[in-house]
Amino acid sequence: MGLVRLLFWIALIAAAFWLWRRLFRKNPGKPRATEVPMVRCAHCGVHVPQNKALQASGQWYCSQAHLERGRQPGGH
Ligand SMILES: [Zn+2]
């Protein structure tokens, strides 16, 4: 019975293909942005994630340049 075997193989290949597609499409949810609190740069006022901000004397800064500028007394 060659036809039965042929149908069997077609079904098997189709199932394997379906399974393979399922595995590759498996993408549970989008990568969620980690919830990092936003802080405000004490120099320019821009909001930056806390893990990217720089802290100096209780103030947050968006970059090293602003940190240094912000720390200068009376400097602008
Ligand atoms: Zn800044």
PDB file of the backbone (N, CA, C, O) and the ligand in Angstrom, with CONECT records:
HET     ZN  A 101       1
ATOM      1  N   MET A   1       0.832  -1.205   0.000  1.00  0.00           N
ATOM      2  CA  MET A   1       0.000   0.000   0.000  1.00  0.00           C
ATOM      3  C   MET A   1       0.867   1.256   0.000  1.00  0.00           C
ATOM      4  O   MET A   1       1.088   1.876   1.040  1.00  0.00           O
ATOM      5  N   GLY A   2       1.345   1.612  -1.166  1.00  0.00           N
ATOM      6  CA  GLY A   2       2.232   2.765  -1.268  1.00  0.00           C
ATOM      7  C   GLY A   2       1.551   4.072  -0.952  1.00  0.00           C
ATOM      8  O   GLY A   2       2.165   4.978  -0.389  1.00  0.00           O
ATOM      9  N   LEU A   3       0.271   4.179  -1.314  1.00  0.00           N
ATOM     10  CA  LEU A   3      -0.451   5.443  -1.120  1.00  0.00           C
ATOM     11  C   LEU A   3      -0.609   5.788   0.355  1.00  0.00           C
ATOM     12  O   LEU A   3      -0.477   6.947   0.748  1.00  0.00           O
ATOM     13  N   VAL A   4      -0.889   4.788   1.156  1.00  0.00           N
ATOM     14  CA  VAL A   4      -1.069   5.016   2.607  1.00  0.00           C
ATOM     15  C   VAL A   4       0.231   5.525   3.222  1.00  0.00           C
ATOM     16  O   VAL A   4       0.246   6.442   4.044  1.00  0.00           O
ATOM     17  N   ARG A   5       1.326   4.886   2.787  1.00  0.00           N
ATOM     18  CA  ARG A   5       2.623   5.321   3.307  1.00  0.00           C
ATOM     19  C   ARG A   5       2.926   6.758   2.880  1.00  0.00           C
ATOM     20  O   ARG A   5       3.444   7.562   3.654  1.00  0.00           O
ATOM     21  N   LEU A   6       2.589   7.052   1.632  1.00  0.00           N
ATOM     22  CA  LEU A   6       2.825   8.402   1.131  1.00  0.00           C
ATOM     23  C   LEU A   6       2.033   9.430   1.932  1.00  0.00           C
ATOM     24  O   LEU A   6       2.554  10.470   2.334  1.00  0.00           O
ATOM     25  N   LEU A   7       0.753   9.108   2.153  1.00  0.00           N
ATOM     26  CA  LEU A   7      -0.095  10.016   2.936  1.00  0.00           C
ATOM     27  C   LEU A   7       0.440  10.167   4.365  1.00  0.00           C
ATOM     28  O   LEU A   7       0.414  11.250   4.949  1.00  0.00           O
ATOM     29  N   PHE A   8       0.919   9.056   4.899  1.00  0.00           N
ATOM     30  CA  PHE A   8       1.481   9.080   6.249  1.00  0.00           C
ATOM     31  C   PHE A   8       2.671  10.043   6.313  1.00  0.00           C
ATOM     32  O   PHE A   8       2.788  10.850   7.235  1.00  0.00           O
ATOM     33  N   TRP A   9       3.536   9.939   5.326  1.00  0.00           N
ATOM     34  CA  TRP A   9       4.713  10.808   5.314  1.00  0.00           C
ATOM     35  C   TRP A   9       4.346  12.271   5.088  1.00  0.00           C
ATOM     36  O   TRP A   9       4.944  13.174   5.672  1.00  0.00           O
ATOM     37  N   ILE A  10       3.369  12.483   4.245  1.00  0.00           N
ATOM     38  CA  ILE A  10       2.924  13.872   4.023  1.00  0.00           C
ATOM     39  C   ILE A  10       2.375  14.461   5.321  1.00  0.00           C
ATOM     40  O   ILE A  10       2.674  15.600   5.681  1.00  0.00           O
ATOM     41  N   ALA A  11       1.573  13.667   6.008  1.00  0.00           N
ATOM     42  CA  ALA A  11       1.007  14.131   7.285  1.00  0.00           C
ATOM     43  C   ALA A  11       2.112  14.400   8.295  1.00  0.00           C
ATOM     44  O   ALA A  11       2.072  15.381   9.037  1.00  0.00           O
ATOM     45  N   LEU A  12       3.104  13.506   8.311  1.00  0.00           N
ATOM     46  CA  LEU A  12       4.204  13.650   9.260  1.00  0.00           C
ATOM     47  C   LEU A  12       5.002  14.918   8.968  1.00  0.00           C
ATOM     48  O   LEU A  12       5.347  15.673   9.877  1.00  0.00           O
ATOM     49  N   ILE A  13       5.288  15.136   7.693  1.00  0.00           N
ATOM     50  CA  ILE A  13       6.056  16.321   7.312  1.00  0.00           C
ATOM     51  C   ILE A  13       5.265  17.599   7.602  1.00  0.00           C
ATOM     52  O   ILE A  13       5.819  18.592   8.074  1.00  0.00           O
ATOM     53  N   ALA A  14       3.969  17.556   7.313  1.00  0.00           N
ATOM     54  CA  ALA A  14       3.117  18.713   7.587  1.00  0.00           C
ATOM     55  C   ALA A  14       3.091  19.022   9.080  1.00  0.00           C
ATOM     56  O   ALA A  14       3.158  20.180   9.492  1.00  0.00           O
ATOM     57  N   ALA A  15       2.992  17.972   9.874  1.00  0.00           N
ATOM     58  CA  ALA A  15       2.967  18.155  11.325  1.00  0.00           C
ATOM     59  C   ALA A  15       4.299  18.723  11.812  1.00  0.00           C
ATOM     60  O   ALA A  15       4.339  19.620  12.654  1.00  0.00           O
ATOM     61  N   ALA A  16       5.382  18.185  11.268  1.00  0.00           N
ATOM     62  CA  ALA A  16       6.706  18.669  11.660  1.00  0.00           C
ATOM     63  C   ALA A  16       6.883  20.130  11.264  1.00  0.00           C
ATOM     64  O   ALA A  16       7.435  20.931  12.019  1.00  0.00           O
ATOM     65  N   PHE A  17       6.409  20.460  10.079  1.00  0.00           N
ATOM     66  CA  PHE A  17       6.505  21.829   9.588  1.00  0.00           C
ATOM     67  C   PHE A  17       5.685  22.768  10.465  1.00  0.00           C
ATOM     68  O   PHE A  17       6.136  23.861  10.806  1.00  0.00           O
ATOM     69  N   TRP A  18       4.472  22.334  10.829  1.00  0.00           N
ATOM     70  CA  TRP A  18       3.597  23.145  11.677  1.00  0.00           C
ATOM     71  C   TRP A  18       4.243  23.368  13.044  1.00  0.00           C
ATOM     72  O   TRP A  18       4.212  24.465  13.602  1.00  0.00           O
ATOM     73  N   LEU A  19       4.830  22.284  13.560  1.00  0.00           N
ATOM     74  CA  LEU A  19       5.475  22.365  14.867  1.00  0.00           C
ATOM     75  C   LEU A  19       6.674  23.313  14.810  1.00  0.00           C
ATOM     76  O   LEU A  19       6.897  24.120  15.713  1.00  0.00           O
ATOM     77  N   TRP A  20       7.429  23.190  13.731  1.00  0.00           N
ATOM     78  CA  TRP A  20       8.613  24.031  13.547  1.00  0.00           C
ATOM     79  C   TRP A  20       8.226  25.511  13.479  1.00  0.00           C
ATOM     80  O   TRP A  20       8.875  26.375  14.069  1.00  0.00           O
ATOM     81  N   ARG A  21       7.152  25.768  12.743  1.00  0.00           N
ATOM     82  CA  ARG A  21       6.678  27.153  12.648  1.00  0.00           C
ATOM     83  C   ARG A  21       6.211  27.673  13.989  1.00  0.00           C
ATOM     84  O   ARG A  21       6.444  28.827  14.351  1.00  0.00           O
ATOM     85  N   ARG A  22       5.546  26.790  14.717  1.00  0.00           N
ATOM     86  CA  ARG A  22       5.060  27.168  16.045  1.00  0.00           C
ATOM     87  C   ARG A  22       6.216  27.539  16.946  1.00  0.00           C
ATOM     88  O   ARG A  22       6.151  28.530  17.673  1.00  0.00           O
ATOM     89  N   LEU A  23       7.267  26.751  16.902  1.00  0.00           N
ATOM     90  CA  LEU A  23       8.423  26.998  17.756  1.00  0.00           C
ATOM     91  C   LEU A  23       9.086  28.319  17.410  1.00  0.00           C
ATOM     92  O   LEU A  23       9.515  29.071  18.286  1.00  0.00           O
ATOM     93  N   PHE A  24       9.159  28.587  16.103  1.00  0.00           N
ATOM     94  CA  PHE A  24       9.828  29.807  15.686  1.00  0.00           C
ATOM     95  C   PHE A  24       8.985  31.049  15.922  1.00  0.00           C
ATOM     96  O   PHE A  24       9.506  32.149  16.103  1.00  0.00           O
ATOM     97  N   ARG A  25       7.670  30.851  15.917  1.00  0.00           N
ATOM     98  CA  ARG A  25       6.803  32.003  16.147  1.00  0.00           C
ATOM     99  C   ARG A  25       6.589  32.255  17.623  1.00  0.00           C
ATOM    100  O   ARG A  25       5.986  33.252  18.022  1.00  0.00           O
ATOM    101  N   LYS A  26       7.094  31.333  18.426  1.00  0.00           N
ATOM    102  CA  LYS A  26       6.909  31.468  19.866  1.00  0.00           C
ATOM    103  C   LYS A  26       7.628  32.728  20.349  1.00  0.00           C
ATOM    104  O   LYS A  26       8.854  32.770  20.452  1.00  0.00           O
ATOM    105  N   ASN A  27       6.857  33.708  20.627  1.00  0.00           N
ATOM    106  CA  ASN A  27       7.420  34.993  21.043  1.00  0.00           C
ATOM    107  C   ASN A  27       6.500  35.588  22.098  1.00  0.00           C
ATOM    108  O   ASN A  27       5.692  36.470  21.805  1.00  0.00           O
ATOM    109  N   PRO A  28       6.626  35.107  23.311  1.00  0.00           N
ATOM    110  CA  PRO A  28       5.636  35.495  24.320  1.00  0.00           C
ATOM    111  C   PRO A  28       5.783  36.956  24.747  1.00  0.00           C
ATOM    112  O   PRO A  28       6.691  37.325  25.492  1.00  0.00           O
ATOM    113  N   GLY A  29       4.867  37.759  24.252  1.00  0.00           N
ATOM    114  CA  GLY A  29       4.847  39.162  24.650  1.00  0.00           C
ATOM    115  C   GLY A  29       6.013  39.958  24.099  1.00  0.00           C
ATOM    116  O   GLY A  29       6.987  39.404  23.589  1.00  0.00           O
ATOM    117  N   LYS A  30       5.891  41.257  24.211  1.00  0.00           N
ATOM    118  CA  LYS A  30       7.002  42.101  23.804  1.00  0.00           C
ATOM    119  C   LYS A  30       7.931  42.309  25.000  1.00  0.00           C
ATOM    120  O   LYS A  30       7.505  42.224  26.152  1.00  0.00           O
ATOM    121  N   PRO A  31       9.165  42.572  24.721  1.00  0.00           N
ATOM    122  CA  PRO A  31      10.076  42.837  25.835  1.00  0.00           C
ATOM    123  C   PRO A  31       9.678  44.118  26.567  1.00  0.00           C
ATOM    124  O   PRO A  31       9.756  45.218  26.020  1.00  0.00           O
ATOM    125  N   ARG A  32       9.267  43.951  27.768  1.00  0.00           N
ATOM    126  CA  ARG A  32       8.799  45.100  28.541  1.00  0.00           C
ATOM    127  C   ARG A  32       9.970  45.931  29.018  1.00  0.00           C
ATOM    128  O   ARG A  32      10.991  45.414  29.471  1.00  0.00           O
ATOM    129  N   ALA A  33       9.796  47.207  28.905  1.00  0.00           N
ATOM    130  CA  ALA A  33      10.824  48.112  29.413  1.00  0.00           C
ATOM    131  C   ALA A  33      10.855  47.989  30.928  1.00  0.00           C
ATOM    132  O   ALA A  33       9.827  48.081  31.600  1.00  0.00           O
ATOM    133  N   THR A  34      12.022  47.786  31.435  1.00  0.00           N
ATOM    134  CA  THR A  34      12.144  47.661  32.881  1.00  0.00           C
ATOM    135  C   THR A  34      11.748  48.978  33.530  1.00  0.00           C
ATOM    136  O   THR A  34      12.148  50.060  33.100  1.00  0.00           O
ATOM    137  N   GLU A  35      10.964  48.847  34.556  1.00  0.00           N
ATOM    138  CA  GLU A  35      10.420  50.052  35.174  1.00  0.00           C
ATOM    139  C   GLU A  35      11.468  50.717  36.045  1.00  0.00           C
ATOM    140  O   GLU A  35      11.694  50.350  37.198  1.00  0.00           O
ATOM    141  N   VAL A  36      12.092  51.705  35.442  1.00  0.00           N
ATOM    142  CA  VAL A  36      13.104  52.473  36.142  1.00  0.00           C
ATOM    143  C   VAL A  36      12.522  53.851  36.438  1.00  0.00           C
ATOM    144  O   VAL A  36      11.954  54.484  35.548  1.00  0.00           O
ATOM    145  N   PRO A  37      12.654  54.314  37.647  1.00  0.00           N
ATOM    146  CA  PRO A  37      12.126  55.653  37.950  1.00  0.00           C
ATOM    147  C   PRO A  37      12.894  56.732  37.193  1.00  0.00           C
ATOM    148  O   PRO A  37      14.109  56.655  37.012  1.00  0.00           O
ATOM    149  N   MET A  38      12.146  57.731  36.761  1.00  0.00           N
ATOM    150  CA  MET A  38      12.755  58.833  36.028  1.00  0.00           C
ATOM    151  C   MET A  38      13.187  59.917  37.014  1.00  0.00           C
ATOM    152  O   MET A  38      12.502  60.233  37.986  1.00  0.00           O
ATOM    153  N   VAL A  39      14.348  60.459  36.709  1.00  0.00           N
ATOM    154  CA  VAL A  39      14.827  61.562  37.543  1.00  0.00           C
ATOM    155  C   VAL A  39      15.104  62.769  36.646  1.00  0.00           C
ATOM    156  O   VAL A  39      15.298  62.641  35.437  1.00  0.00           O
ATOM    157  N   ARG A  40      15.117  63.920  37.265  1.00  0.00           N
ATOM    158  CA  ARG A  40      15.264  65.153  36.514  1.00  0.00           C
ATOM    159  C   ARG A  40      16.682  65.671  36.684  1.00  0.00           C
ATOM    160  O   ARG A  40      17.220  65.735  37.789  1.00  0.00           O
ATOM    161  N   CYS A  41      17.271  66.040  35.549  1.00  0.00           N
ATOM    162  CA  CYS A  41      18.607  66.625  35.588  1.00  0.00           C
ATOM    163  C   CYS A  41      18.522  67.982  36.273  1.00  0.00           C
ATOM    164  O   CYS A  41      17.734  68.844  35.885  1.00  0.00           O
ATOM    165  N   ALA A  42      19.353  68.155  37.303  1.00  0.00           N
ATOM    166  CA  ALA A  42      19.315  69.402  38.071  1.00  0.00           C
ATOM    167  C   ALA A  42      19.884  70.566  37.271  1.00  0.00           C
ATOM    168  O   ALA A  42      19.723  71.725  37.654  1.00  0.00           O
ATOM    169  N   HIS A  43      20.545  70.260  36.171  1.00  0.00           N
ATOM    170  CA  HIS A  43      21.148  71.339  35.375  1.00  0.00           C
ATOM    171  C   HIS A  43      20.254  71.766  34.214  1.00  0.00           C
ATOM    172  O   HIS A  43      19.949  72.950  34.066  1.00  0.00           O
ATOM    173  N   CYS A  44      19.836  70.809  33.393  1.00  0.00           N
ATOM    174  CA  CYS A  44      19.047  71.176  32.209  1.00  0.00           C
ATOM    175  C   CYS A  44      17.579  70.793  32.333  1.00  0.00           C
ATOM    176  O   CYS A  44      16.763  71.201  31.506  1.00  0.00           O
ATOM    177  N   GLY A  45      17.234  70.019  33.350  1.00  0.00           N
ATOM    178  CA  GLY A  45      15.841  69.713  33.590  1.00  0.00           C
ATOM    179  C   GLY A  45      15.278  68.565  32.768  1.00  0.00           C
ATOM    180  O   GLY A  45      14.079  68.294  32.833  1.00  0.00           O
ATOM    181  N   VAL A  46      16.109  67.895  32.005  1.00  0.00           N
ATOM    182  CA  VAL A  46      15.637  66.780  31.196  1.00  0.00           C
ATOM    183  C   VAL A  46      15.426  65.555  32.091  1.00  0.00           C
ATOM    184  O   VAL A  46      16.141  65.350  33.071  1.00  0.00           O
ATOM    185  N   HIS A  47      14.435  64.757  31.728  1.00  0.00           N
ATOM    186  CA  HIS A  47      14.162  63.556  32.513  1.00  0.00           C
ATOM    187  C   HIS A  47      14.921  62.372  31.942  1.00  0.00           C
ATOM    188  O   HIS A  47      14.858  62.094  30.745  1.00  0.00           O
ATOM    189  N   VAL A  48      15.625  61.693  32.798  1.00  0.00           N
ATOM    190  CA  VAL A  48      16.415  60.535  32.388  1.00  0.00           C
ATOM    191  C   VAL A  48      16.132  59.371  33.329  1.00  0.00           C
ATOM    192  O   VAL A  48      15.821  59.582  34.502  1.00  0.00           O
ATOM    193  N   PRO A  49      16.238  58.130  32.817  1.00  0.00           N
ATOM    194  CA  PRO A  49      16.072  56.982  33.717  1.00  0.00           C
ATOM    195  C   PRO A  49      17.144  57.007  34.806  1.00  0.00           C
ATOM    196  O   PRO A  49      18.298  57.368  34.574  1.00  0.00           O
ATOM    197  N   GLN A  50      16.715  56.612  35.991  1.00  0.00           N
ATOM    198  CA  GLN A  50      17.622  56.713  37.128  1.00  0.00           C
ATOM    199  C   GLN A  50      18.897  55.899  36.931  1.00  0.00           C
ATOM    200  O   GLN A  50      19.963  56.274  37.419  1.00  0.00           O
ATOM    201  N   ASN A  51      18.778  54.767  36.203  1.00  0.00           N
ATOM    202  CA  ASN A  51      19.969  53.941  36.016  1.00  0.00           C
ATOM    203  C   ASN A  51      20.955  54.546  35.020  1.00  0.00           C
ATOM    204  O   ASN A  51      22.083  54.070  34.896  1.00  0.00           O
ATOM    205  N   LYS A  52      20.533  55.596  34.310  1.00  0.00           N
ATOM    206  CA  LYS A  52      21.443  56.279  33.387  1.00  0.00           C
ATOM    207  C   LYS A  52      21.853  57.647  33.910  1.00  0.00           C
ATOM    208  O   LYS A  52      22.720  58.312  33.343  1.00  0.00           O
ATOM    209  N   ALA A  53      21.224  58.050  34.987  1.00  0.00           N
ATOM    210  CA  ALA A  53      21.527  59.361  35.544  1.00  0.00           C
ATOM    211  C   ALA A  53      22.720  59.265  36.487  1.00  0.00           C
ATOM    212  O   ALA A  53      23.078  58.191  36.968  1.00  0.00           O
ATOM    213  N   LEU A  54      23.308  60.403  36.728  1.00  0.00           N
ATOM    214  CA  LEU A  54      24.448  60.474  37.634  1.00  0.00           C
ATOM    215  C   LEU A  54      24.034  61.297  38.848  1.00  0.00           C
ATOM    216  O   LEU A  54      23.374  62.329  38.727  1.00  0.00           O
ATOM    217  N   GLN A  55      24.434  60.820  40.005  1.00  0.00           N
ATOM    218  CA  GLN A  55      24.037  61.501  41.223  1.00  0.00           C
ATOM    219  C   GLN A  55      25.232  62.160  41.874  1.00  0.00           C
ATOM    220  O   GLN A  55      26.320  61.590  41.945  1.00  0.00           O
ATOM    221  N   ALA A  56      25.010  63.363  42.343  1.00  0.00           N
ATOM    222  CA  ALA A  56      26.042  64.080  43.085  1.00  0.00           C
ATOM    223  C   ALA A  56      25.360  64.985  44.091  1.00  0.00           C
ATOM    224  O   ALA A  56      24.507  65.801  43.743  1.00  0.00           O
ATOM    225  N   SER A  57      25.744  64.827  45.321  1.00  0.00           N
ATOM    226  CA  SER A  57      25.222  65.627  46.446  1.00  0.00           C
ATOM    227  C   SER A  57      23.696  65.755  46.402  1.00  0.00           C
ATOM    228  O   SER A  57      23.145  66.854  46.470  1.00  0.00           O
ATOM    229  N   GLY A  58      23.037  64.608  46.286  1.00  0.00           N
ATOM    230  CA  GLY A  58      21.578  64.578  46.352  1.00  0.00           C
ATOM    231  C   GLY A  58      20.871  65.046  45.091  1.00  0.00           C
ATOM    232  O   GLY A  58      19.641  65.053  45.055  1.00  0.00           O
ATOM    233  N   GLN A  59      21.598  65.434  44.065  1.00  0.00           N
ATOM    234  CA  GLN A  59      20.998  65.884  42.817  1.00  0.00           C
ATOM    235  C   GLN A  59      21.291  64.867  41.720  1.00  0.00           C
ATOM    236  O   GLN A  59      22.285  64.143  41.764  1.00  0.00           O
ATOM    237  N   TRP A  60      20.398  64.836  40.741  1.00  0.00           N
ATOM    238  CA  TRP A  60      20.592  63.940  39.605  1.00  0.00           C
ATOM    239  C   TRP A  60      20.957  64.744  38.371  1.00  0.00           C
ATOM    240  O   TRP A  60      20.490  65.864  38.164  1.00  0.00           O
ATOM    241  N   TYR A  61      21.803  64.138  37.566  1.00  0.00           N
ATOM    242  CA  TYR A  61      22.239  64.806  36.339  1.00  0.00           C
ATOM    243  C   TYR A  61      22.168  63.829  35.172  1.00  0.00           C
ATOM    244  O   TYR A  61      22.318  62.620  35.344  1.00  0.00           O
ATOM    245  N   CYS A  62      21.936  64.377  33.979  1.00  0.00           N
ATOM    246  CA  CYS A  62      21.762  63.526  32.805  1.00  0.00           C
ATOM    247  C   CYS A  62      23.103  63.062  32.247  1.00  0.00           C
ATOM    248  O   CYS A  62      23.168  62.028  31.581  1.00  0.00           O
ATOM    249  N   SER A  63      24.143  63.790  32.501  1.00  0.00           N
ATOM    250  CA  SER A  63      25.446  63.434  31.946  1.00  0.00           C
ATOM    251  C   SER A  63      26.561  63.933  32.865  1.00  0.00           C
ATOM    252  O   SER A  63      26.346  64.735  33.774  1.00  0.00           O
ATOM    253  N   GLN A  64      27.738  63.430  32.592  1.00  0.00           N
ATOM    254  CA  GLN A  64      28.900  63.819  33.382  1.00  0.00           C
ATOM    255  C   GLN A  64      29.158  65.323  33.255  1.00  0.00           C
ATOM    256  O   GLN A  64      29.521  65.982  34.229  1.00  0.00           O
ATOM    257  N   ALA A  65      28.970  65.855  32.054  1.00  0.00           N
ATOM    258  CA  ALA A  65      29.194  67.290  31.815  1.00  0.00           C
ATOM    259  C   ALA A  65      28.261  68.128  32.679  1.00  0.00           C
ATOM    260  O   ALA A  65      28.676  69.111  33.294  1.00  0.00           O
ATOM    261  N   HIS A  66      26.992  67.723  32.714  1.00  0.00           N
ATOM    262  CA  HIS A  66      26.037  68.482  33.515  1.00  0.00           C
ATOM    263  C   HIS A  66      26.282  68.298  34.998  1.00  0.00           C
ATOM    264  O   HIS A  66      26.038  69.202  35.797  1.00  0.00           O
ATOM    265  N   LEU A  67      26.763  67.128  35.358  1.00  0.00           N
ATOM    266  CA  LEU A  67      27.111  66.892  36.753  1.00  0.00           C
ATOM    267  C   LEU A  67      28.194  67.865  37.182  1.00  0.00           C
ATOM    268  O   LEU A  67      28.110  68.485  38.242  1.00  0.00           O
ATOM    269  N   GLU A  68      29.209  67.989  36.347  1.00  0.00           N
ATOM    270  CA  GLU A  68      30.317  68.881  36.693  1.00  0.00           C
ATOM    271  C   GLU A  68      29.870  70.337  36.673  1.00  0.00           C
ATOM    272  O   GLU A  68      30.264  71.130  37.528  1.00  0.00           O
ATOM    273  N   ARG A  69      29.045  70.680  35.690  1.00  0.00           N
ATOM    274  CA  ARG A  69      28.530  72.055  35.646  1.00  0.00           C
ATOM    275  C   ARG A  69      27.629  72.346  36.830  1.00  0.00           C
ATOM    276  O   ARG A  69      27.689  73.420  37.428  1.00  0.00           O
ATOM    277  N   GLY A  70      26.786  71.365  37.161  1.00  0.00           N
ATOM    278  CA  GLY A  70      25.849  71.579  38.251  1.00  0.00           C
ATOM    279  C   GLY A  70      26.524  71.703  39.604  1.00  0.00           C
ATOM    280  O   GLY A  70      26.022  72.364  40.513  1.00  0.00           O
ATOM    281  N   ARG A  71      27.650  71.066  39.713  1.00  0.00           N
ATOM    282  CA  ARG A  71      28.348  71.107  40.988  1.00  0.00           C
ATOM    283  C   ARG A  71      29.117  72.400  41.179  1.00  0.00           C
ATOM    284  O   ARG A  71      29.419  72.789  42.307  1.00  0.00           O
ATOM    285  N   GLN A  72      29.430  73.055  40.094  1.00  0.00           N
ATOM    286  CA  GLN A  72      30.173  74.315  40.210  1.00  0.00           C
ATOM    287  C   GLN A  72      29.295  75.354  40.886  1.00  0.00           C
ATOM    288  O   GLN A  72      28.175  75.603  40.438  1.00  0.00           O
ATOM    289  N   PRO A  73      29.784  75.960  41.951  1.00  0.00           N
ATOM    290  CA  PRO A  73      28.962  76.959  42.650  1.00  0.00           C
ATOM    291  C   PRO A  73      28.789  78.223  41.819  1.00  0.00           C
ATOM    292  O   PRO A  73      29.757  78.892  41.457  1.00  0.00           O
ATOM    293  N   GLY A  74      27.541  78.527  41.532  1.00  0.00           N
ATOM    294  CA  GLY A  74      27.247  79.741  40.777  1.00  0.00           C
ATOM    295  C   GLY A  74      27.572  79.656  39.311  1.00  0.00           C
ATOM    296  O   GLY A  74      27.410  80.643  38.592  1.00  0.00           O
ATOM    297  N   GLY A  75      28.027  78.515  38.840  1.00  0.00           N
ATOM    298  CA  GLY A  75      28.381  78.399  37.433  1.00  0.00           C
ATOM    299  C   GLY A  75      27.174  78.148  36.568  1.00  0.00           C
ATOM    300  O   GLY A  75      26.226  77.491  36.998  1.00  0.00           O
ATOM    301  N   HIS A  76      27.192  78.656  35.365  1.00  0.00           N
ATOM    302  CA  HIS A  76      26.078  78.396  34.485  1.00  0.00           C
ATOM    303  C   HIS A  76      26.586  78.071  33.098  1.00  0.00           C
ATOM    304  O   HIS A  76      25.791  77.817  32.193  1.00  0.00           O
TER     305      HIS A  76
HETATM  306 ZN    ZN A 101      21.331  67.730  31.894  1.00  0.00          ZN2+
END
